[in-house]
Amino acid sequence: MSARFSLGFATFLSAASLLTSCIPSNVVAPTDRAVRVDAASVVWSKGGAADLSGYWSSRELRGPLASAVRRLHYWFEADGRFTGAALLEGPPLAFEVLSGVWSFDAEGRLLLGEDAEPAQLEKAAELLRLTGSDGVVVLEREELR
């Protein structure tokens, strides 16, 4: 192999590797560019009514609930109303729509509807954690567009 061919081939490989490694940042969605904090490593504090407003989507489900529900979405209004959807495991997969009024019981636990089981509400940055008899749900605040 000639030195000229080797130098040309090496130059080609260098140029090819530069071209394939230059992916513009706009290819990746802004939410996928951010560092995602592991929910297990954050410091949780007691949550309250002021923490609920907005759109929340499940990030983690644990316990018996996780075997029946694949994903949860909630919209909480500051006036005490909520709506949401639960994607239930199948077959077939199906959404169940949830709506009602949220409140807190005398012990400070969240109630989603009049007949709901109480859940302990905790917060950490843009996360909420609901812990109840059926398991744990970690919700992440999302922006509706």
C-alpha positions in Angstrom: 0.0 0.0 0.0 1.4 3.4 -0.9 2.0 6.2 1.6 -0.2 8.4 -0.6 -3.2 5.9 -0.4 -2.7 5.5 3.3 -2.7 9.2 3.9 -5.8 9.7 1.7 -7.6 6.8 3.4 -6.8 8.2 6.9 -8.0 11.7 5.9 -11.3 10.1 4.6 -11.8 8.2 7.8 -11.2 11.4 9.9 -13.6 13.4 7.8 -16.2 10.7 7.9 -16.0 10.4 11.7 -16.4 14.2 12.1 -19.5 14.3 9.8 -21.2 11.4 11.6 -20.6 12.8 15.1 -22.0 16.3 14.4 -25.7 15.9 15.1 -27.4 19.3 15.7 -29.0 19.7 19.1 -32.4 20.5 17.6 -32.8 16.9 16.6 -33.3 16.0 20.3 -36.3 17.4 22.0 -35.5 20.0 24.7 -37.1 17.7 27.4 -34.8 14.9 26.4 -31.7 17.1 26.6 -32.2 17.9 30.3 -30.7 15.7 33.0 -33.4 13.6 34.5 -33.1 13.3 38.3 -33.7 9.8 39.7 -36.8 10.0 41.9 -35.2 7.7 44.5 -32.3 10.2 45.1 -34.3 13.4 45.7 -35.3 14.8 49.1 -39.0 14.7 49.6 -41.0 17.1 51.8 -44.7 17.2 52.7 -46.9 18.5 49.9 -50.0 20.5 50.0 -52.7 22.1 47.9 -50.4 24.8 46.5 -48.2 22.0 44.9 -51.0 20.4 42.9 -52.0 22.9 40.2 -51.1 21.9 36.6 -50.6 18.9 34.4 -48.8 15.8 35.8 -47.8 12.5 34.2 -46.7 9.4 35.9 -43.0 8.7 35.9 -42.9 5.7 38.2 -45.5 3.3 39.5 -44.8 0.7 42.3 -46.8 -1.7 44.3 -50.0 -3.5 43.4 -51.1 -0.4 41.4 -48.2 -1.0 38.9 -49.6 -4.4 37.9 -53.0 -2.8 36.8 -52.0 0.6 35.5 -49.4 1.4 32.9 -49.6 5.2 32.9 -51.4 8.1 34.7 -52.1 11.6 33.7 -53.7 14.3 35.9 -54.8 17.9 35.5 -55.3 19.6 38.9 -57.1 23.0 39.2 -56.4 25.3 42.1 -60.1 25.4 42.9 -60.2 21.7 44.0 -61.2 20.1 40.7 -59.2 17.4 38.9 -59.5 15.3 35.8 -57.2 12.6 34.5 -56.8 9.3 32.7 -55.3 6.0 33.6 -54.0 3.6 30.9 -55.0 0.2 32.3 -53.1 -3.0 31.5 -55.0 -5.3 29.2 -55.6 -7.0 27.1 -56.8 -4.9 25.6 -55.1 -1.7 26.9 -57.8 0.8 27.8 -58.0 4.3 29.3 -60.2 5.0 32.2 -61.2 8.7 32.7 -61.1 10.1 36.2 -62.8 13.4 37.2 -63.9 14.9 40.5 -62.9 17.1 43.4 -59.7 16.8 45.3 -59.4 17.6 49.0 -57.3 16.8 52.1 -58.5 14.8 55.1 -57.9 15.8 58.7 -54.5 14.1 58.7 -53.3 16.1 55.6 -53.7 13.2 53.1 -54.9 13.8 49.6 -58.3 12.5 48.6 -59.1 12.3 44.8 -62.9 12.1 45.0 -65.3 11.4 47.8 -64.8 7.6 48.0 -61.1 7.6 47.4 -58.4 6.0 49.5 -56.2 8.7 51.1 -52.7 9.2 49.8 -49.7 10.8 51.4 -48.6 13.7 49.2 -44.9 14.6 49.0 -43.1 17.1 46.7 -39.6 17.5 45.3 -38.8 20.1 42.6 -41.0 19.2 39.7 -42.1 15.9 41.2 -45.0 14.7 43.3 -45.1 11.4 45.1 -48.5 9.8 46.2 -48.2 6.9 48.6 -51.3 5.0 49.4 -52.5 1.5 50.2 -52.3 0.4 46.5 -48.7 1.6 46.0 -46.6 4.6 45.1 -47.0 6.9 42.1 -44.3 9.5 41.2 -45.7 12.2 39.0 -43.7 14.6 37.0 -44.9 18.1 36.0 -45.3 18.5 32.3 -46.0 21.5 30.1 -49.0 21.4 27.9 -48.4 22.8 24.4 
